Amino acid sequence: MPKIFEYLGILIFFYSNEHEPIHVHGKFDKFESKAEFFIVDGKIIEIRIKSVKGRKPLPGKKLKDFENFIEFYAERIVSKWIDYFVMHKNVEFEKITSRIK
């Protein structure tokens, strides 16, 4: 399970056996949601926040923090997904401590 970011206590990661569409999970305490990235001609055209089967979704403020983070770091997340799953490279973990405005 490659951990790629931590943001305000939310752990952002991939499961090692992921599948398309490109997506990332956000976990805080016992809550978990995911963000799916839809890409056309190399550009992110849509990001959908979804529930994870069998898990309670991120609550209110944490869900909003996750959404803001995903939008701000979308390109880096997709790049890390490609590096890990396509190029089979290790990805660097980053802890982001400043709130995105």
Secondary structure, DSSP 8 states (H G I E B T S, - for coil): --EEEEETTEEEE--TT--SS-EEEEEETTEEEEEEEEEETTEEEEEEEEE-TTSB---HHHHHHHHHHHHHHHHHHHHHHHHHHTS------EEE-S---
